[in-house]
Amino acid sequence: MTSPASLNARLRKIESLATTSLPAEPWVWVITESDDELPGKLAEMEAAGTYRLGQNIVHWRIVDPAPQPQPRTAQ
């Protein structure tokens, strides 16, 4: 599993590459449980003033590991 510190380092690297190559708005990071939540999350962020339409985003989707079958116990 990737640690939060590792994810933060990756995001900072992406933002650094983007901001040094083009003069643009800073990237916005969005973390959702599913891809279907992204439009609603962006609308909330736009209303709050933390996102502008057309601004670059980094979208992370939380993925839970598949449940593992439990071994049967002998009775």
N, CA, C and O atoms as a CHARMM CRD file, in Angstrom:
* protein
*
  300
    1    1 MET  N      0.84700  -1.17800   0.00000 PROA 1      0.00000
    2    1 MET  CA     0.00000   0.00000   0.00000 PROA 1      0.00000
    3    1 MET  C      0.89400   1.24300   0.00000 PROA 1      0.00000
    4    1 MET  O      1.93100   1.27400   0.66300 PROA 1      0.00000
    5    2 THR  N      0.49800   2.21700  -0.71700 PROA 2      0.00000
    6    2 THR  CA     1.26600   3.45200  -0.82000 PROA 2      0.00000
    7    2 THR  C      0.96600   4.34100   0.38500 PROA 2      0.00000
    8    2 THR  O     -0.19300   4.53200   0.75500 PROA 2      0.00000
    9    3 SER  N      2.00000   4.87000   0.97900 PROA 3      0.00000
   10    3 SER  CA     1.82600   5.71000   2.16900 PROA 3      0.00000
   11    3 SER  C      1.38000   7.11600   1.77100 PROA 3      0.00000
   12    3 SER  O      1.63600   7.55500   0.65000 PROA 3      0.00000
   13    4 PRO  N      0.71300   7.82500   2.68700 PROA 4      0.00000
   14    4 PRO  CA     0.32400   9.20900   2.39700 PROA 4      0.00000
   15    4 PRO  C      1.52400  10.09900   2.06700 PROA 4      0.00000
   16    4 PRO  O      1.42100  10.98700   1.22100 PROA 4      0.00000
   17    5 ALA  N      2.64900   9.87100   2.72300 PROA 5      0.00000
   18    5 ALA  CA     3.84200  10.68300   2.44100 PROA 5      0.00000
   19    5 ALA  C      4.32800  10.45200   1.01400 PROA 5      0.00000
   20    5 ALA  O      4.75100  11.39000   0.33800 PROA 5      0.00000
   21    6 SER  N      4.26600   9.20400   0.55900 PROA 6      0.00000
   22    6 SER  CA     4.68300   8.87900  -0.80000 PROA 6      0.00000
   23    6 SER  C      3.74600   9.52200  -1.82300 PROA 6      0.00000
   24    6 SER  O      4.19800  10.06600  -2.83100 PROA 6      0.00000
   25    7 LEU  N      2.44100   9.45500  -1.55900 PROA 7      0.00000
   26    7 LEU  CA     1.47000  10.08700  -2.46200 PROA 7      0.00000
   27    7 LEU  C      1.68600  11.59600  -2.50900 PROA 7      0.00000
   28    7 LEU  O      1.62100  12.20500  -3.57700 PROA 7      0.00000
   29    8 ASN  N      1.94300  12.19700  -1.35100 PROA 8      0.00000
   30    8 ASN  CA     2.18000  13.63700  -1.29900 PROA 8      0.00000
   31    8 ASN  C      3.41700  14.00400  -2.10800 PROA 8      0.00000
   32    8 ASN  O      3.41700  15.01100  -2.81700 PROA 8      0.00000
   33    9 ALA  N      4.47100  13.19700  -2.00900 PROA 9      0.00000
   34    9 ALA  CA     5.69300  13.46800  -2.77500 PROA 9      0.00000
   35    9 ALA  C      5.42100  13.38700  -4.27200 PROA 9      0.00000
   36    9 ALA  O      5.91800  14.21100  -5.03900 PROA 9      0.00000
   37   10 ARG  N      4.63500  12.39900  -4.68900 PROA 10     0.00000
   38   10 ARG  CA     4.28900  12.26900  -6.11100 PROA 10     0.00000
   39   10 ARG  C      3.50100  13.47800  -6.59600 PROA 10     0.00000
   40   10 ARG  O      3.76600  14.02000  -7.66900 PROA 10     0.00000
   41   11 LEU  N      2.52500  13.89400  -5.78500 PROA 11     0.00000
   42   11 LEU  CA     1.70400  15.03800  -6.17100 PROA 11     0.00000
   43   11 LEU  C      2.53500  16.31000  -6.26400 PROA 11     0.00000
   44   11 LEU  O      2.34600  17.10500  -7.18500 PROA 11     0.00000
   45   12 ARG  N      3.44300  16.50900  -5.33400 PROA 12     0.00000
   46   12 ARG  CA     4.31800  17.69000  -5.37200 PROA 12     0.00000
   47   12 ARG  C      5.19600  17.66900  -6.61900 PROA 12     0.00000
   48   12 ARG  O      5.45100  18.71300  -7.21900 PROA 12     0.00000
   49   13 LYS  N      5.66100  16.47800  -7.01000 PROA 13     0.00000
   50   13 LYS  CA     6.48800  16.36000  -8.21100 PROA 13     0.00000
   51   13 LYS  C      5.67300  16.72900  -9.45400 PROA 13     0.00000
   52   13 LYS  O      6.15200  17.45800 -10.32300 PROA 13     0.00000
   53   14 ILE  N      4.44400  16.22400  -9.53200 PROA 14     0.00000
   54   14 ILE  CA     3.57300  16.53900 -10.67200 PROA 14     0.00000
   55   14 ILE  C      3.31400  18.03700 -10.73000 PROA 14     0.00000
   56   14 ILE  O      3.39200  18.64300 -11.79800 PROA 14     0.00000
   57   15 GLU  N      3.00300  18.63800  -9.57900 PROA 15     0.00000
   58   15 GLU  CA     2.74500  20.07200  -9.55500 PROA 15     0.00000
   59   15 GLU  C      3.99300  20.85300  -9.94900 PROA 15     0.00000
   60   15 GLU  O      3.89900  21.85300 -10.66000 PROA 15     0.00000
   61   16 SER  N      5.15200  20.40900  -9.49500 PROA 16     0.00000
   62   16 SER  CA     6.40200  21.08700  -9.82400 PROA 16     0.00000
   63   16 SER  C      6.66100  21.05000 -11.32600 PROA 16     0.00000
   64   16 SER  O      7.05400  22.05600 -11.91800 PROA 16     0.00000
   65   17 LEU  N      6.44200  19.89800 -11.93700 PROA 17     0.00000
   66   17 LEU  CA     6.63700  19.77400 -13.38200 PROA 17     0.00000
   67   17 LEU  C      5.67400  20.67800 -14.14400 PROA 17     0.00000
   68   17 LEU  O      6.05100  21.31000 -15.13100 PROA 17     0.00000
   69   18 ALA  N      4.44500  20.73200 -13.68400 PROA 18     0.00000
   70   18 ALA  CA     3.43700  21.53200 -14.37700 PROA 18     0.00000
   71   18 ALA  C      3.70700  23.02100 -14.23000 PROA 18     0.00000
   72   18 ALA  O      3.54700  23.77700 -15.18900 PROA 18     0.00000
   73   19 THR  N      4.11200  23.44700 -13.04900 PROA 19     0.00000
   74   19 THR  CA     4.28900  24.88100 -12.83000 PROA 19     0.00000
   75   19 THR  C      5.58500  25.40800 -13.42300 PROA 19     0.00000
   76   19 THR  O      5.68400  26.59900 -13.71500 PROA 19     0.00000
   77   20 THR  N      6.58800  24.54300 -13.61000 PROA 20     0.00000
   78   20 THR  CA     7.83800  25.02200 -14.19500 PROA 20     0.00000
   79   20 THR  C      7.78000  25.04100 -15.71500 PROA 20     0.00000
   80   20 THR  O      8.53300  25.77600 -16.35400 PROA 20     0.00000
   81   21 SER  N      6.89000  24.23600 -16.30500 PROA 21     0.00000
   82   21 SER  CA     6.84100  24.17500 -17.76200 PROA 21     0.00000
   83   21 SER  C      5.92300  25.24100 -18.37000 PROA 21     0.00000
   84   21 SER  O      6.22700  25.77900 -19.43500 PROA 21     0.00000
   85   22 LEU  N      4.83000  25.54500 -17.71900 PROA 22     0.00000
   86   22 LEU  CA     3.87400  26.51400 -18.25900 PROA 22     0.00000
   87   22 LEU  C      3.37900  27.44900 -17.15900 PROA 22     0.00000
   88   22 LEU  O      3.13600  27.00800 -16.03600 PROA 22     0.00000
   89   23 PRO  N      3.23000  28.71500 -17.46500 PROA 23     0.00000
   90   23 PRO  CA     2.61700  29.59700 -16.46900 PROA 23     0.00000
   91   23 PRO  C      1.10900  29.34600 -16.45400 PROA 23     0.00000
   92   23 PRO  O      0.39400  29.80600 -17.34500 PROA 23     0.00000
   93   24 ALA  N      0.63400  28.63500 -15.46800 PROA 24     0.00000
   94   24 ALA  CA    -0.77400  28.26900 -15.41800 PROA 24     0.00000
   95   24 ALA  C     -1.24100  28.22400 -13.96800 PROA 24     0.00000
   96   24 ALA  O     -0.46200  28.39800 -13.03100 PROA 24     0.00000
   97   25 GLU  N     -2.53000  27.98700 -13.82100 PROA 25     0.00000
   98   25 GLU  CA    -3.10600  27.81400 -12.48600 PROA 25     0.00000
   99   25 GLU  C     -2.45700  26.60200 -11.82200 PROA 25     0.00000
  100   25 GLU  O     -2.06500  25.66000 -12.51100 PROA 25     0.00000
  101   26 PRO  N     -2.33800  26.61100 -10.49900 PROA 26     0.00000
  102   26 PRO  CA    -1.81600  25.41700  -9.83200 PROA 26     0.00000
  103   26 PRO  C     -2.77500  24.24600 -10.01200 PROA 26     0.00000
  104   26 PRO  O     -3.97900  24.43500 -10.17900 PROA 26     0.00000
  105   27 TRP  N     -2.23800  23.06300  -9.97700 PROA 27     0.00000
  106   27 TRP  CA    -3.05500  21.86500 -10.12500 PROA 27     0.00000
  107   27 TRP  C     -3.92200  21.67900  -8.88900 PROA 27     0.00000
  108   27 TRP  O     -3.54800  22.07700  -7.78600 PROA 27     0.00000
  109   28 VAL  N     -5.07700  21.07300  -9.08800 PROA 28     0.00000
  110   28 VAL  CA    -6.00200  20.78400  -7.99700 PROA 28     0.00000
  111   28 VAL  C     -6.04600  19.27500  -7.81900 PROA 28     0.00000
  112   28 VAL  O     -6.14300  18.52500  -8.79000 PROA 28     0.00000
  113   29 TRP  N     -5.97400  18.84000  -6.56900 PROA 29     0.00000
  114   29 TRP  CA    -6.03000  17.41000  -6.27700 PROA 29     0.00000
  115   29 TRP  C     -7.41200  17.06200  -5.77900 PROA 29     0.00000
  116   29 TRP  O     -7.95600  17.73600  -4.90300 PROA 29     0.00000
  117   30 VAL  N     -7.98500  16.00300  -6.34000 PROA 30     0.00000
  118   30 VAL  CA    -9.32200  15.55700  -5.96800 PROA 30     0.00000
  119   30 VAL  C     -9.23400  14.08200  -5.61300 PROA 30     0.00000
  120   30 VAL  O     -8.71600  13.27900  -6.38900 PROA 30     0.00000
  121   31 ILE  N     -9.74000  13.73100  -4.44300 PROA 31     0.00000
  122   31 ILE  CA    -9.75400  12.33300  -4.00700 PROA 31     0.00000
  123   31 ILE  C    -11.21100  11.93400  -3.83100 PROA 31     0.00000
  124   31 ILE  O    -11.95400  12.57700  -3.09000 PROA 31     0.00000
  125   32 THR  N    -11.62000  10.85200  -4.52800 PROA 32     0.00000
  126   32 THR  CA   -13.00200  10.38800  -4.44800 PROA 32     0.00000
  127   32 THR  C    -13.03200   8.88800  -4.21200 PROA 32     0.00000
  128   32 THR  O    -12.03100   8.19300  -4.38900 PROA 32     0.00000
  129   33 GLU  N    -14.20000   8.40200  -3.81000 PROA 33     0.00000
  130   33 GLU  CA   -14.40700   6.96400  -3.63200 PROA 33     0.00000
  131   33 GLU  C    -14.66000   6.28000  -4.97800 PROA 33     0.00000
  132   33 GLU  O    -14.28900   5.12100  -5.16600 PROA 33     0.00000
  133   34 SER  N    -15.29600   7.00200  -5.92000 PROA 34     0.00000
  134   34 SER  CA   -15.58000   6.42700  -7.23500 PROA 34     0.00000
  135   34 SER  C    -15.47100   7.52000  -8.29600 PROA 34     0.00000
  136   34 SER  O    -15.50400   8.71100  -7.98700 PROA 34     0.00000
  137   35 ASP  N    -15.34000   7.09400  -9.54100 PROA 35     0.00000
  138   35 ASP  CA   -15.24400   8.05200 -10.64400 PROA 35     0.00000
  139   35 ASP  C    -16.52600   8.86800 -10.80100 PROA 35     0.00000
  140   35 ASP  O    -16.49000   9.99800 -11.28800 PROA 35     0.00000
  141   36 ASP  N    -17.66300   8.29000 -10.38600 PROA 36     0.00000
  142   36 ASP  CA   -18.94700   8.97900 -10.51800 PROA 36     0.00000
  143   36 ASP  C    -19.04000  10.21500  -9.62700 PROA 36     0.00000
  144   36 ASP  O    -19.83700  11.11300  -9.90100 PROA 36     0.00000
  145   37 GLU  N    -18.23300  10.27500  -8.56200 PROA 37     0.00000
  146   37 GLU  CA   -18.27300  11.40600  -7.63400 PROA 37     0.00000
  147   37 GLU  C    -17.52300  12.63100  -8.15200 PROA 37     0.00000
  148   37 GLU  O    -17.70900  13.72900  -7.62900 PROA 37     0.00000
  149   38 LEU  N    -16.68000  12.46100  -9.17100 PROA 38     0.00000
  150   38 LEU  CA   -15.81500  13.55100  -9.62700 PROA 38     0.00000
  151   38 LEU  C    -16.57500  14.80500 -10.06400 PROA 38     0.00000
  152   38 LEU  O    -16.22200  15.89300  -9.61100 PROA 38     0.00000
  153   39 PRO  N    -17.60700  14.71200 -10.92600 PROA 39     0.00000
  154   39 PRO  CA   -18.30100  15.94400 -11.33800 PROA 39     0.00000
  155   39 PRO  C    -18.90200  16.71400 -10.15800 PROA 39     0.00000
  156   39 PRO  O    -18.82400  17.94200 -10.11300 PROA 39     0.00000
  157   40 GLY  N    -19.49500  15.99900  -9.21500 PROA 40     0.00000
  158   40 GLY  CA   -20.07700  16.65700  -8.04400 PROA 40     0.00000
  159   40 GLY  C    -19.02500  17.30900  -7.17100 PROA 40     0.00000
  160   40 GLY  O    -19.22600  18.41000  -6.65700 PROA 40     0.00000
  161   41 LYS  N    -17.90100  16.62600  -7.00400 PROA 41     0.00000
  162   41 LYS  CA   -16.80500  17.15700  -6.19100 PROA 41     0.00000
  163   41 LYS  C    -16.23900  18.42800  -6.83000 PROA 41     0.00000
  164   41 LYS  O    -15.95400  19.40300  -6.13400 PROA 41     0.00000
  165   42 LEU  N    -16.07600  18.41300  -8.16900 PROA 42     0.00000
  166   42 LEU  CA   -15.57100  19.60000  -8.86000 PROA 42     0.00000
  167   42 LEU  C    -16.55300  20.76600  -8.74500 PROA 42     0.00000
  168   42 LEU  O    -16.13900  21.91600  -8.59700 PROA 42     0.00000
  169   43 ALA  N    -17.85300  20.46900  -8.81300 PROA 43     0.00000
  170   43 ALA  CA   -18.86500  21.52100  -8.66800 PROA 43     0.00000
  171   43 ALA  C    -18.80200  22.13600  -7.27000 PROA 43     0.00000
  172   43 ALA  O    -18.91300  23.35300  -7.11800 PROA 43     0.00000
  173   44 GLU  N    -18.62300  21.28800  -6.24400 PROA 44     0.00000
  174   44 GLU  CA   -18.49000  21.79300  -4.86800 PROA 44     0.00000
  175   44 GLU  C    -17.25900  22.68500  -4.74000 PROA 44     0.00000
  176   44 GLU  O    -17.31300  23.75000  -4.12600 PROA 44     0.00000
  177   45 MET  N    -16.15000  22.23800  -5.32700 PROA 45     0.00000
  178   45 MET  CA   -14.90400  22.99600  -5.23700 PROA 45     0.00000
  179   45 MET  C    -15.01000  24.32000  -5.99300 PROA 45     0.00000
  180   45 MET  O    -14.46300  25.33500  -5.56000 PROA 45     0.00000
  181   46 GLU  N    -15.71700  24.30200  -7.12700 PROA 46     0.00000
  182   46 GLU  CA   -15.90200  25.53500  -7.90000 PROA 46     0.00000
  183   46 GLU  C    -16.73600  26.54100  -7.10200 PROA 46     0.00000
  184   46 GLU  O    -16.44000  27.73600  -7.08500 PROA 46     0.00000
  185   47 ALA  N    -17.78200  26.03700  -6.44400 PROA 47     0.00000
  186   47 ALA  CA   -18.62300  26.91100  -5.62300 PROA 47     0.00000
  187   47 ALA  C    -17.84200  27.48600  -4.44200 PROA 47     0.00000
  188   47 ALA  O    -18.09100  28.61400  -4.01500 PROA 47     0.00000
  189   48 ALA  N    -16.89600  26.70400  -3.91900 PROA 48     0.00000
  190   48 ALA  CA   -16.08500  27.15600  -2.78300 PROA 48     0.00000
  191   48 ALA  C    -14.92700  28.05000  -3.21800 PROA 48     0.00000
  192   48 ALA  O    -14.26200  28.66300  -2.38200 PROA 48     0.00000
  193   49 GLY  N    -14.68600  28.12500  -4.52900 PROA 49     0.00000
  194   49 GLY  CA   -13.60800  28.97200  -5.03600 PROA 49     0.00000
  195   49 GLY  C    -12.23500  28.32200  -5.03300 PROA 49     0.00000
  196   49 GLY  O    -11.22600  29.00500  -5.20500 PROA 49     0.00000
  197   50 THR  N    -12.18700  27.00200  -4.83900 PROA 50     0.00000
  198   50 THR  CA   -10.89300  26.31100  -4.83500 PROA 50     0.00000
  199   50 THR  C    -10.57200  25.65600  -6.17000 PROA 50     0.00000
  200   50 THR  O     -9.50200  25.06900  -6.33400 PROA 50     0.00000
  201   51 TYR  N    -11.49300  25.75200  -7.12700 PROA 51     0.00000
  202   51 TYR  CA   -11.29500  25.17100  -8.46200 PROA 51     0.00000
  203   51 TYR  C    -11.94800  26.08900  -9.48200 PROA 51     0.00000
  204   51 TYR  O    -13.02100  26.64400  -9.24600 PROA 51     0.00000
  205   52 ARG  N    -11.27900  26.23800 -10.62200 PROA 52     0.00000
  206   52 ARG  CA   -11.84900  27.00100 -11.73900 PROA 52     0.00000
  207   52 ARG  C    -12.00200  26.07000 -12.92700 PROA 52     0.00000
  208   52 ARG  O    -11.14400  25.22200 -13.17100 PROA 52     0.00000
  209   53 LEU  N    -13.08000  26.22500 -13.65900 PROA 53     0.00000
  210   53 LEU  CA   -13.34800  25.39500 -14.83000 PROA 53     0.00000
  211   53 LEU  C    -12.15900  25.44500 -15.78300 PROA 53     0.00000
  212   53 LEU  O    -11.69300  26.52700 -16.14000 PROA 53     0.00000
  213   54 GLY  N    -11.67100  24.29100 -16.19200 PROA 54     0.00000
  214   54 GLY  CA   -10.53300  24.21000 -17.09600 PROA 54     0.00000
  215   54 GLY  C     -9.20000  24.06700 -16.39200 PROA 54     0.00000
  216   54 GLY  O     -8.17700  23.83800 -17.03800 PROA 54     0.00000
  217   55 GLN  N     -9.19800  24.20000 -15.07400 PROA 55     0.00000
  218   55 GLN  CA    -7.96000  24.06600 -14.30500 PROA 55     0.00000
  219   55 GLN  C     -7.53400  22.59800 -14.29300 PROA 55     0.00000
  220   55 GLN  O     -8.37800  21.70300 -14.26300 PROA 55     0.00000
  221   56 ASN  N     -6.23200  22.35600 -14.31600 PROA 56     0.00000
  222   56 ASN  CA    -5.72100  20.98400 -14.30600 PROA 56     0.00000
  223   56 ASN  C     -6.01900  20.30900 -12.97800 PROA 56     0.00000
  224   56 ASN  O     -5.93700  20.92600 -11.91600 PROA 56     0.00000
  225   57 ILE  N     -6.37000  19.01700 -13.05600 PROA 57     0.00000
  226   57 ILE  CA    -6.65300  18.26000 -11.84000 PROA 57     0.00000
  227   57 ILE  C     -5.84400  16.97600 -11.81700 PROA 57     0.00000
  228   57 ILE  O     -5.47300  16.42900 -12.85500 PROA 57     0.00000
  229   58 VAL  N     -5.58600  16.51800 -10.61800 PROA 58     0.00000
  230   58 VAL  CA    -5.03900  15.18300 -10.38700 PROA 58     0.00000
  231   58 VAL  C     -6.13000  14.45900  -9.62400 PROA 58     0.00000
  232   58 VAL  O     -6.48000  14.85100  -8.51100 PROA 58     0.00000
  233   59 HSD  N     -6.67400  13.39600 -10.22100 PROA 59     0.00000
  234   59 HSD  CA    -7.78900  12.68000  -9.60900 PROA 59     0.00000
  235   59 HSD  C     -7.29800  11.35300  -9.05500 PROA 59     0.00000
  236   59 HSD  O     -6.81500  10.49600  -9.79400 PROA 59     0.00000
  237   60 TRP  N     -7.42800  11.19600  -7.74900 PROA 60     0.00000
  238   60 TRP  CA    -7.09100   9.93500  -7.09200 PROA 60     0.00000
  239   60 TRP  C     -8.38900   9.28300  -6.65900 PROA 60     0.00000
  240   60 TRP  O     -9.24100   9.91600  -6.03600 PROA 60     0.00000
  241   61 ARG  N     -8.52900   8.01700  -6.99500 PROA 61     0.00000
  242   61 ARG  CA    -9.71300   7.26300  -6.58600 PROA 61     0.00000
  243   61 ARG  C     -9.28600   6.24500  -5.55000 PROA 61     0.00000
  244   61 ARG  O     -8.34000   5.48700  -5.76300 PROA 61     0.00000
  245   62 ILE  N     -9.99100   6.23000  -4.41900 PROA 62     0.00000
  246   62 ILE  CA    -9.68900   5.28900  -3.35000 PROA 62     0.00000
  247   62 ILE  C    -10.13800   3.90600  -3.79400 PROA 62     0.00000
  248   62 ILE  O    -11.28100   3.71600  -4.21000 PROA 62     0.00000
  249   63 VAL  N     -9.23600   2.95000  -3.70400 PROA 63     0.00000
  250   63 VAL  CA    -9.54600   1.57700  -4.09400 PROA 63     0.00000
  251   63 VAL  C     -9.37800   0.69000  -2.87300 PROA 63     0.00000
  252   63 VAL  O     -8.28800   0.58300  -2.31100 PROA 63     0.00000
  253   64 ASP  N    -10.46200   0.06200  -2.47200 PROA 64     0.00000
  254   64 ASP  CA   -10.39500  -0.87200  -1.35300 PROA 64     0.00000
  255   64 ASP  C    -10.00600  -2.24000  -1.88800 PROA 64     0.00000
  256   64 ASP  O    -10.46900  -2.63500  -2.95700 PROA 64     0.00000
  257   65 PRO  N     -9.16300  -2.97000  -1.16400 PROA 65     0.00000
  258   65 PRO  CA    -8.79500  -4.30400  -1.63500 PROA 65     0.00000
  259   65 PRO  C    -10.01100  -5.22800  -1.64200 PROA 65     0.00000
  260   65 PRO  O    -10.92800  -5.08100  -0.83400 PROA 65     0.00000
  261   66 ALA  N     -9.99800  -6.17100  -2.56100 PROA 66     0.00000
  262   66 ALA  CA   -11.10000  -7.13500  -2.65300 PROA 66     0.00000
  263   66 ALA  C    -11.13500  -7.97400  -1.38000 PROA 66     0.00000
  264   66 ALA  O    -10.08700  -8.33600  -0.84600 PROA 66     0.00000
  265   67 PRO  N    -12.33700  -8.28600  -0.89200 PROA 67     0.00000
  266   67 PRO  CA   -12.41500  -9.10600   0.31800 PROA 67     0.00000
  267   67 PRO  C    -11.83700 -10.49600   0.06200 PROA 67     0.00000
  268   67 PRO  O    -12.07600 -11.10000  -0.98400 PROA 67     0.00000
  269   68 GLN  N    -11.09100 -10.97800   1.01100 PROA 68     0.00000
  270   68 GLN  CA   -10.48200 -12.30000   0.89800 PROA 68     0.00000
  271   68 GLN  C    -11.41900 -13.33200   1.51200 PROA 68     0.00000
  272   68 GLN  O    -11.99300 -13.09100   2.57400 PROA 68     0.00000
  273   69 PRO  N    -11.58000 -14.48300   0.85300 PROA 69     0.00000
  274   69 PRO  CA   -12.44700 -15.51700   1.42800 PROA 69     0.00000
  275   69 PRO  C    -11.85300 -16.02900   2.74000 PROA 69     0.00000
  276   69 PRO  O    -10.64200 -16.21400   2.86500 PROA 69     0.00000
  277   70 GLN  N    -12.72400 -16.24800   3.69900 PROA 70     0.00000
  278   70 GLN  CA   -12.29000 -16.75000   5.00100 PROA 70     0.00000
  279   70 GLN  C    -12.22400 -18.27400   4.95300 PROA 70     0.00000
  280   70 GLN  O    -13.13300 -18.91600   4.42600 PROA 70     0.00000
  281   71 PRO  N    -11.16200 -18.85600   5.49600 PROA 71     0.00000
  282   71 PRO  CA   -11.07000 -20.32300   5.49200 PROA 71     0.00000
  283   71 PRO  C    -12.15800 -20.92000   6.37800 PROA 71     0.00000
  284   71 PRO  O    -12.51900 -20.36600   7.41600 PROA 71     0.00000
  285   72 ARG  N    -12.65900 -22.04700   5.94300 PROA 72     0.00000
  286   72 ARG  CA   -13.69100 -22.73500   6.73000 PROA 72     0.00000
  287   72 ARG  C    -13.03100 -23.42900   7.91000 PROA 72     0.00000
  288   72 ARG  O    -11.93500 -23.97900   7.80400 PROA 72     0.00000
  289   73 THR  N    -13.71800 -23.38800   9.01500 PROA 73     0.00000
  290   73 THR  CA   -13.18600 -24.06000  10.19800 PROA 73     0.00000
  291   73 THR  C    -13.85300 -25.41600  10.33600 PROA 73     0.00000
  292   73 THR  O    -15.05700 -25.55500  10.12000 PROA 73     0.00000
  293   74 ALA  N    -13.06100 -26.41000  10.69600 PROA 74     0.00000
  294   74 ALA  CA   -13.59400 -27.76800  10.87100 PROA 74     0.00000
  295   74 ALA  C    -14.37700 -27.83000  12.17100 PROA 74     0.00000
  296   74 ALA  O    -13.96300 -27.29200  13.19800 PROA 74     0.00000
  297   75 GLN  N    -15.51900 -28.50000  12.09900 PROA 75     0.00000
  298   75 GLN  CA   -16.33800 -28.64000  13.31400 PROA 75     0.00000
  299   75 GLN  C    -16.58400 -30.07700  13.60900 PROA 75     0.00000
  300   75 GLN  O    -17.25300 -30.40000  14.59100 PROA 75     0.00000
